[in-house]
């Protein structure tokens, strides 16, 4: 079974994110970019060559995963922005549904992470913007 299939099969119950690679298997029940940043902070090399499955992949998540070396991403829902960002990258993206943009958790606006990286195509800059947005949101 391919890594992508293994990762996909792990998206059950409360698991929202799964990664399978040379360094093992990682799953999370967190939403948004939280599981990605958590793993990057714990082990920056974990995603190199890994296959990832996530319920939702917006541009912010796509940028982080591409920057840290993921080879394949499967998602149930993605955005036009994520698809456009990954178009000329070496990451294979497979999805069930594509939307104009990812919406926030209350369903009232665009996802704040996607909004933060909307006009940026540099992954280093994107990561800074994502982390700064999280800090400002945590302050309330």
Secondary structure, DSSP 8 states (H G I E B T S, - for coil): --HHHHHHHH--TT--EEEEETTEEEEE---TTHHHHHHHHH-TTTTTT-EEEEEEE-HHHHHHHHHTT--EEEEEEEEHHHHHHHTTSS-EEEEEEEESS-B-TTSSSB-HHHHHHTT---HHHHHHHHHHHHHHHHH-
